[in-house]
Amino acid sequence: MSVNGILCLDKPSDMTSFSCCAVVRRLLGTKKVGHGGTLDPQATGVLPILVGNATRALDFLPDHTKRYVATLRFGAVSNTLDVWGQVFETHKPLPTQAAVEAALPAFRGHIMQVPPMVSALKKDGKRLYDLARQGIEVEREARPVTVHALTLLAFDEAEGTAVLDCTCSKGTYIRTICDDLGRVLGCGAVMTALRRTAAIGLSEEQALTLDTARALAEDGTLAARLIPIEQALSEYPAHTVSEAQAVRFRNGGALALNRLKGNPPVGLTRVYAPDDTFLGLGRPEADELRIARLFFE
């Protein structure tokens, strides 16, 4: 019996996203595993791991917003923009809470952000983090990102530390926000901790720790905790077809739009059989609903 779905993992620190996938692959006894958004080794929190035929959805996951809680320390700068690189004290006056609150609005909404050198982006075919490890810094172009919300959760004026809650678009670098905030305040800042609390529509309340996942695997109940792939695709509208159309769709055939019940689909659509079995994603082209990706096995 194949194992399919999403394991919402609470990633521990000091472990790569790839290593987490390897552990889940072993626990579930399956080969097909991938993750829905890399977390840095030191970061913790929501790491959606796609299992079995759910890996087919990687290219179709909607651009869900992501949410993070980040801790930062003012009065220092780093070559990696966080405390895991080379940290240098600036010895500049630390900001007040009022000054931090006043600076935050500039980082909300549609902003331009320069990616950090320690990132998986490529420059001339080479990963930026590989160049950074060689001590090479290259010019990076600013990219548009969206910060939907940015809130100061806590502030310690004596220690010069702050905790930020950030809801943002894919591709936003939280440690860059920390570094830029420190620059605006004139004292520098480095990120000291990062936790992702939501990704691809999944929240930390749904996440299992690795210890819990291991215990469930020993009991033979881990597979039952997988989240159906259609939950991550729920932004796409759903359309139920007839039994005959379901058979044709399962076998790779396109469906005539004028023979579908109800309003014809517009854009990517989740296709269901009459018994509510999720078959896959369809895309209307010309006069047909053609297969974008099948998930039924």
Backbone hydrogen bonds in HBPLUS format (Angstrom, degrees):
<---DONOR---> <-ACCEPTOR-->    atom                        ^
c    i                          cat <-CA-CA->   ^        H-A-AA   ^      H-
h    n   atom  resd res      DA  || num        DHA   H-A  angle D-A-AA Bond
n    s   type  num  typ     dist DA aas  dist angle  dist       angle   num
A0005-GLY N   A0051-VAL O   3.15 MM  46  5.31 150.3  2.24 142.3 135.7     1
A0051-VAL N   A0005-GLY O   2.79 MM  46  5.31 163.3  1.82 174.9 175.3     2
A0006-ILE N   A0227-ILE O   2.77 MM 221  4.82 148.2  1.87 133.8 144.8     3
A0227-ILE N   A0006-ILE O   2.75 MM 221  4.82 172.7  1.76 140.8 141.0     4
A0007-LEU N   A0049-ILE O   2.83 MM  42  5.07 165.7  1.85 152.2 152.8     5
A0049-ILE N   A0007-LEU O   2.86 MM  42  5.07 165.7  1.88 144.3 148.9     6
A0208-LEU N   A0008-CYS O   2.79 MM 200  6.28 151.9  1.86 152.9 157.6     7
A0009-LEU N   A0047-LEU O   3.13 MM  38  5.10 162.6  2.17 131.4 130.2     8
A0047-LEU N   A0009-LEU O   2.81 MM  38  5.10 152.2  1.89 154.0 160.3     9
A0010-ASP N   A0208-LEU O   2.72 MM 198  5.36 163.8  1.74 138.6 136.1    10
A0011-LYS N   A0045-GLY O   2.74 MM  34  5.06 151.2  1.82 149.2 139.4    11
A0045-GLY N   A0011-LYS O   3.17 MM  34  5.06 140.0  2.34 132.4 133.4    12
A0014-ASP N   A0041-PRO O   2.70 MM  27  4.91 114.6  2.13 122.3 135.9    13
A0015-MET N   A0041-PRO O   3.22 MM  26  4.77 153.2  2.30 126.8 123.1    14
A0020-CYS N   A0016-THR O   3.12 MM   4  6.45 151.4  2.20 143.9 151.5    15
A0021-CYS N   A0017-SER O   3.07 MM   4  6.39 152.4  2.15 145.6 152.6    16
A0022-ALA N   A0018-PHE O   3.03 MM   4  6.38 149.6  2.13 144.9 153.4    17
A0023-VAL N   A0019-SER O   3.03 MM   4  6.37 151.0  2.11 147.9 154.8    18
A0024-VAL N   A0020-CYS O   3.03 MM   4  6.32 165.5  2.05 153.3 156.5    19
A0025-ARG N   A0021-CYS O   2.84 MM   4  6.00 156.6  1.89 149.3 156.5    20
A0026-ARG N   A0022-ALA O   3.13 MM   4  6.32 152.7  2.20 140.4 146.7    21
A0027-LEU N   A0023-VAL O   2.91 MM   4  6.19 160.1  1.95 152.1 158.1    22
A0028-LEU N   A0024-VAL O   2.95 MM   4  6.03 157.4  2.01 153.0 157.3    23
A0029-GLY N   A0025-ARG O   2.95 MM   4  5.78 118.7  2.34 131.5 146.0    24
A0030-THR N   A0025-ARG O   3.16 MM   5  5.34 151.9  2.24 144.4 151.1    25
A0029-GLY N   A0026-ARG O   3.31 MM   3  5.02 140.8  2.48  90.6 101.6    26
A0052-GLY N   A0032-LYS O   2.81 MM  20  4.92 153.5  1.88 151.6 148.0    27
A0034-GLY N   A0050-LEU O   2.88 MM  16  5.11 151.5  1.96 145.0 152.1    28
A0050-LEU N   A0034-GLY O   2.56 MM  16  5.11 143.3  1.68 152.2 163.3    29
A0036-GLY N   A0048-PRO O   2.79 MM  12  5.27 159.6  1.83 154.6 159.1    30
A0043-ALA N   A0040-ASP O   2.99 MM   3  5.25 142.4  2.13 109.5 120.8    31
A0044-THR N   A0194-LEU O   3.03 MM 150  6.48 158.4  2.07 149.9 156.2    32
A0196-ARG N   A0044-THR O   2.88 MM 152  6.37 160.6  1.91 150.3 149.8    33
A0046-VAL N   A0196-ARG O   2.89 MM 150  5.45 155.1  1.95 139.4 138.9    34
A0054-ALA N   A0051-VAL O   3.18 MM   3  5.39 152.4  2.26 129.7 126.8    35
A0055-THR N   A0052-GLY O   3.10 MM   3  6.00 166.0  2.12 124.0 127.2    36
A0056-ARG N   A0053-ASN O   3.08 MM   3  5.58 157.9  2.13 110.2 116.9    37
A0057-ALA N   A0054-ALA O   2.98 MM   3  5.59 165.3  2.01 117.6 122.5    38
A0058-LEU N   A0055-THR O   3.32 MM   3  5.68 172.6  2.32 113.2 115.3    39
A0060-PHE N   A0057-ALA O   2.78 MM   3  5.07 155.5  1.84 116.1 124.6    40
A0064-HIS N   A0062-PRO O   2.70 MM   2  5.51 135.4  1.90 109.6  94.8    41
A0066-LYS N   A0168-CYS O   2.81 MM 102  5.44 164.7  1.83 160.6 165.2    42
A0168-CYS N   A0066-LYS O   2.79 MM 102  5.44 160.9  1.83 159.6 165.3    43
A0067-ARG N   A0198-ALA O   3.13 MM 131  4.98 160.9  2.17 131.3 132.2    44
A0197-THR N   A0067-ARG O   2.74 MM 130  5.37 151.6  1.82 135.1 144.5    45
A0068-TYR N   A0166-CYS O   2.78 MM  98  5.22 157.4  1.83 149.9 157.7    46
A0166-CYS N   A0068-TYR O   2.83 MM  98  5.22 165.7  1.85 153.8 158.7    47
A0069-VAL N   A0195-ARG O   2.78 MM 126  5.23 155.6  1.83 152.9 161.4    48
A0195-ARG N   A0069-VAL O   2.93 MM 126  5.23 150.1  2.02 143.9 153.4    49
A0070-ALA N   A0164-LEU O   2.85 MM  94  5.19 155.6  1.91 148.3 155.7    50
A0164-LEU N   A0070-ALA O   2.75 MM  94  5.19 162.5  1.78 157.9 162.1    51
A0071-THR N   A0193-ALA O   2.94 MM 122  5.01 162.6  1.97 135.5 140.2    52
A0192-THR N   A0071-THR O   2.69 MM 121  5.43 167.3  1.71 141.8 146.4    53
A0193-ALA N   A0071-THR O   3.34 MM 122  5.01 146.1  2.46 135.4 130.1    54
A0072-LEU N   A0162-ALA O   2.92 MM  90  5.48 161.1  1.96 156.8 161.1    55
A0162-ALA N   A0072-LEU O   3.02 MM  90  5.48 153.9  2.09 148.9 153.0    56
A0073-ARG N   A0190-VAL O   2.84 MM 117  5.45 157.2  1.90 154.7 161.3    57
A0190-VAL N   A0073-ARG O   2.98 MM 117  5.45 154.1  2.05 143.3 149.6    58
A0074-PHE N   A0160-GLY O   2.74 MM  86  5.28 169.0  1.76 169.7 171.6    59
A0075-GLY N   A0188-GLY O   2.96 MM 113  5.16 147.6  2.06 133.8 130.8    60
A0090-THR N   A0075-GLY O   2.96 MM  15  5.37 170.8  1.97 125.4 128.2    61
A0077-VAL N   A0088-PHE O   2.90 MM  11  5.39 153.5  1.97 148.0 156.2    62
A0088-PHE N   A0077-VAL O   2.82 MM  11  5.39 163.5  1.84 159.5 163.5    63
A0081-LEU N   A0078-SER O   3.24 MM   3  4.70 154.6  2.30  91.7  99.3    64
A0079-ASN N   A0086-GLN O   3.31 MM   7  5.73 145.5  2.43 136.3 144.3    65
A0191-MET N   A0081-LEU O   3.19 MM 110  6.52 172.4  2.20 135.4 135.3    66
A0083-VAL N   A0191-MET O   3.00 MM 108  6.26 141.5  2.15 172.0 165.5    67
A0100-VAL N   A0096-THR O   3.09 MM   4  6.44 155.8  2.15 149.9 156.1    68
A0101-GLU N   A0097-GLN O   2.92 MM   4  6.17 170.0  1.93 157.9 160.1    69
A0102-ALA N   A0098-ALA O   2.96 MM   4  6.09 151.8  2.04 142.5 150.5    70
A0103-ALA N   A0099-ALA O   3.09 MM   4  6.27 133.1  2.32 137.4 148.8    71
A0103-ALA N   A0100-VAL O   3.05 MM   3  5.17 132.6  2.28  99.2 112.3    72
A0104-LEU N   A0100-VAL O   3.22 MM   4  6.43 137.7  2.40 150.9 161.2    73
A0107-PHE N   A0104-LEU O   2.83 MM   3  5.51 161.9  1.87 127.1 133.2    74
A0108-ARG N   A0105-PRO O   3.18 MM   3  5.29 168.4  2.20 110.0 112.2    75
A0109-GLY N   A0147-VAL O   2.75 MM  38  4.93 162.5  1.78 148.9 143.6    76
A0147-VAL N   A0109-GLY O   2.84 MM  38  4.93 167.8  1.85 140.1 141.0    77
A0111-ILE N   A0145-VAL O   2.93 MM  34  5.61 158.9  1.98 158.0 164.6    78
A0145-VAL N   A0111-ILE O   2.90 MM  34  5.61 163.5  1.93 163.9 168.3    79
A0113-GLN N   A0143-ARG O   2.79 MM  30  5.25 159.4  1.83 141.9 147.9    80
A0143-ARG N   A0113-GLN O   2.79 MM  30  5.25 165.0  1.81 134.8 136.1    81
A0119-SER N   A0117-MET O   2.92 MM   2  5.62 126.9  2.21 107.9  92.1    82
A0129-TYR N   A0119-SER O   3.01 MM  10  5.24 134.4  2.22 163.2 155.1    83
A0128-LEU N   A0121-LEU O   2.71 MM   7  5.72 153.1  1.78 173.3 175.5    84
A0123-LYS N   A0126-LYS O   2.78 MM   3  5.27 155.2  1.84 144.5 149.3    85
A0126-LYS N   A0123-LYS O   3.12 MM   3  5.27 163.9  2.14 108.6 113.6    86
A0130-ASP N   A0127-ARG O   3.10 MM   3  5.31 129.4  2.37 100.3 113.4    87
A0131-LEU N   A0127-ARG O   3.22 MM   4  6.64 154.4  2.29 150.4 157.0    88
A0132-ALA N   A0128-LEU O   2.85 MM   4  6.12 156.6  1.91 151.4 158.8    89
A0133-ARG N   A0129-TYR O   3.04 MM   4  6.17 148.5  2.14 137.2 144.1    90
A0134-GLN N   A0131-LEU O   2.98 MM   3  5.17 135.3  2.19 100.4 113.3    91
A0136-ILE N   A0131-LEU O   2.94 MM   5  5.14 159.6  1.98 149.9 143.6    92
A0135-GLY N   A0132-ALA O   2.91 MM   3  4.97 157.7  1.96 106.8 112.4    93
A0169-SER N   A0146-THR O   2.82 MM  23  5.26 146.6  1.93 157.2 162.9    94
A0148-HIS N   A0167-THR O   2.75 MM  19  5.41 125.5  2.04 138.4 154.7    95
A0149-ALA N   A0167-THR O   3.20 MM  18  5.06 155.4  2.26 139.7 139.0    96
A0167-THR N   A0149-ALA O   2.92 MM  18  5.06 162.2  1.95 140.7 145.9    97
A0151-THR N   A0165-ASP O   2.92 MM  14  5.12 161.7  1.95 145.1 151.1    98
A0165-ASP N   A0151-THR O   2.85 MM  14  5.12 158.8  1.90 149.4 156.3    99
A0153-LEU N   A0163-VAL O   2.73 MM  10  5.32 151.4  1.81 152.4 159.7   100
A0163-VAL N   A0154-ALA O   2.96 MM   9  5.03 152.4  2.04 140.7 138.5   101
A0156-ASP N   A0161-THR O   2.92 MM   5  5.26 168.3  1.94 149.9 151.3   102
A0160-GLY N   A0156-ASP O   2.73 MM   4  5.67 129.7  1.98 144.3 159.7   103
A0161-THR N   A0156-ASP O   3.18 MM   5  5.26 149.2  2.28 138.0 143.2   104
A0172-THR N   A0169-SER O   3.34 MM   3  6.04 143.6  2.49 140.3 138.6   105
A0176-THR N   A0173-TYR O   3.23 MM   3  5.35 132.0  2.48  95.5 107.9   106
A0177-ILE N   A0173-TYR O   3.27 MM   4  6.70 147.7  2.38 141.0 149.3   107
A0177-ILE N   A0174-ILE O   3.05 MM   3  5.05 117.1  2.46  94.7 110.0   108
A0178-CYS N   A0174-ILE O   3.00 MM   4  6.40 156.1  2.06 150.8 157.2   109
A0179-ASP N   A0175-ARG O   2.97 MM   4  6.14 160.9  2.00 141.1 146.0   110
A0180-ASP N   A0176-THR O   2.80 MM   4  5.93 166.6  1.82 152.2 156.3   111
A0181-LEU N   A0177-ILE O   2.87 MM   4  5.94 152.7  1.94 145.7 153.4   112
A0182-GLY N   A0178-CYS O   3.02 MM   4  6.29 154.7  2.09 145.8 152.4   113
A0183-ARG N   A0179-ASP O   3.00 MM   4  6.32 146.5  2.11 144.8 154.4   114
A0184-VAL N   A0180-ASP O   2.96 MM   4  6.21 161.5  1.99 150.9 155.1   115
A0185-LEU N   A0181-LEU O   3.05 MM   4  6.27 151.0  2.14 145.4 153.1   116
A0187-CYS N   A0182-GLY O   3.12 MM   5  5.60 140.6  2.28 159.1 160.0   117
A0188-GLY N   A0182-GLY O   2.95 MM   6  3.84 161.1  1.99 112.6 107.3   118
A0186-GLY N   A0183-ARG O   3.02 MM   3  4.96 150.4  2.11  98.7 108.1   119
A0204-GLU N   A0197-THR O   3.00 MM   7  5.06 130.6  2.25 148.7 140.5   120
A0199-ALA N   A0202-LEU O   2.90 MM   3  5.33 152.6  1.97 147.1 156.2   121
A0202-LEU N   A0199-ALA O   2.75 MM   3  5.33 166.8  1.77 127.7 132.1   122
A0206-GLN N   A0203-SER O   3.02 MM   3  5.59 152.7  2.09 113.3 121.0   123
A0207-ALA N   A0204-GLU O   3.14 MM   3  4.97 152.9  2.22  98.0 106.3   124
A0213-ALA N   A0209-THR O   2.91 MM   4  6.21 159.4  1.96 149.9 156.1   125
A0214-ARG N   A0210-LEU O   2.85 MM   4  6.09 156.0  1.91 150.2 156.3   126
A0215-ALA N   A0211-ASP O   3.01 MM   4  6.26 156.8  2.07 145.2 151.4   127
A0216-LEU N   A0212-THR O   2.89 MM   4  6.13 160.8  1.92 154.5 159.5   128
A0217-ALA N   A0213-ALA O   2.91 MM   4  6.08 149.6  2.00 143.7 152.3   129
A0218-GLU N   A0214-ARG O   3.03 MM   4  6.31 151.8  2.11 145.7 152.5   130
A0219-ASP N   A0215-ALA O   3.15 MM   4  6.45 142.8  2.29 140.0 149.9   131
A0220-GLY N   A0216-LEU O   2.95 MM   4  6.10 110.8  2.45 133.2 150.8   132
A0221-THR N   A0216-LEU O   2.85 MM   5  5.15 155.7  1.91 155.2 151.5   133
A0220-GLY N   A0217-ALA O   3.03 MM   3  4.88 146.4  2.15  95.1 105.6   134
A0225-ARG N   A0222-LEU O   2.90 MM   3  5.35 155.7  1.96 114.1 122.1   135
A0226-LEU N   A0223-ALA O   3.19 MM   3  5.52 166.3  2.21 111.3 114.3   136
A0231-GLN N   A0228-PRO O   3.06 MM   3  5.80 157.7  2.11 119.4 125.5   137
A0232-ALA N   A0229-ILE O   3.04 MM   3  5.63 135.4  2.25 114.8 124.4   138
A0233-LEU N   A0230-GLU O   3.05 MM   3  4.79 138.8  2.23  90.8 103.2   139
A0234-SER N   A0231-GLN O   3.42 MM   3  5.10 162.7  2.46 102.0 102.0   140
A0236-TYR N   A0233-LEU O   3.03 MM   3  5.95 160.7  2.07 127.1 131.7   141
A0270-ARG N   A0237-PRO O   2.75 MM  33  6.04 162.2  1.78 159.2 162.5   142
A0239-HIS N   A0270-ARG O   2.78 MM  31  6.13 146.3  1.90 168.5 179.1   143
A0272-TYR N   A0239-HIS O   2.97 MM  33  6.16 159.7  2.01 147.3 149.7   144
A0241-VAL N   A0272-TYR O   2.96 MM  31  6.28 162.1  1.99 179.2 173.8   145
A0246-ALA N   A0242-SER O   2.78 MM   4  6.00 148.1  1.88 148.7 158.6   146
A0247-VAL N   A0243-GLU O   2.98 MM   4  6.29 154.9  2.05 149.7 155.2   147
A0248-ARG N   A0244-ALA O   3.10 MM   4  6.38 158.9  2.14 144.7 150.3   148
A0249-PHE N   A0245-GLN O   2.85 MM   4  6.03 158.8  1.89 148.7 154.7   149
A0250-ARG N   A0246-ALA O   2.86 MM   4  6.03 163.7  1.88 151.1 155.6   150
A0251-ASN N   A0247-VAL O   3.14 MM   4  6.31 144.8  2.27 140.5 149.3   151
A0253-GLY N   A0248-ARG O   2.81 MM   5  5.11 155.9  1.86 155.4 147.7   152
A0252-GLY N   A0249-PHE O   2.99 MM   3  5.17 161.5  2.02 111.9 114.6   153
A0255-LEU N   A0289-LEU O   3.05 MM  34  4.99 163.1  2.08 128.5 132.3   154
A0289-LEU N   A0255-LEU O   2.64 MM  34  4.99 157.0  1.69 147.6 156.1   155
A0259-ARG N   A0256-ALA O   3.10 MM   3  5.51 160.9  2.14 112.2 118.0   156
A0257-LEU N   A0287-ASP O   2.93 MM  30  5.62 174.7  1.93 139.6 141.3   157
A0260-LEU N   A0257-LEU O   3.21 MM   3  5.46 168.7  2.22 111.2 114.3   158
A0269-THR N   A0282-GLY O   2.89 MM  13  5.21 148.3  1.99 151.2 158.4   159
A0282-GLY N   A0269-THR O   2.83 MM  13  5.21 160.6  1.86 150.4 156.7   160
A0271-VAL N   A0280-GLY O   2.83 MM   9  5.52 170.9  1.84 171.8 170.8   161
A0279-LEU N   A0271-VAL O   2.87 MM   8  5.61 166.0  1.89 160.0 163.1   162
A0273-ALA N   A0277-THR O   2.94 MM   4  5.22 159.1  1.99 146.0 151.7   163
A0276-ASP N   A0273-ALA O   2.91 MM   3  5.30 150.4  2.00 126.3 126.2   164
A0295-PHE N   A0279-LEU O   2.77 MM  16  5.51 175.7  1.77 145.9 144.8   165
A0296-PHE N   A0279-LEU O   3.10 MM  17  4.74 136.6  2.29 143.1 133.0   166
A0281-LEU N   A0293-ARG O   2.76 MM  12  5.19 156.9  1.81 155.7 161.7   167
A0292-ALA N   A0281-LEU O   2.79 MM  11  5.30 166.4  1.81 143.6 144.1   168
A0293-ARG N   A0281-LEU O   3.21 MM  12  5.19 158.7  2.25 136.7 136.0   169
A0283-ARG N   A0290-ARG O   2.72 MM   7  5.29 157.8  1.77 152.7 160.6   170
A0290-ARG N   A0283-ARG O   2.99 MM   7  5.29 152.4  2.07 137.2 132.2   171
A0285-GLU N   A0288-GLU O   2.83 MM   3  5.50 159.9  1.87 160.3 167.3   172
A0288-GLU N   A0285-GLU O   2.98 MM   3  5.50 166.6  2.00 133.5 137.4   173
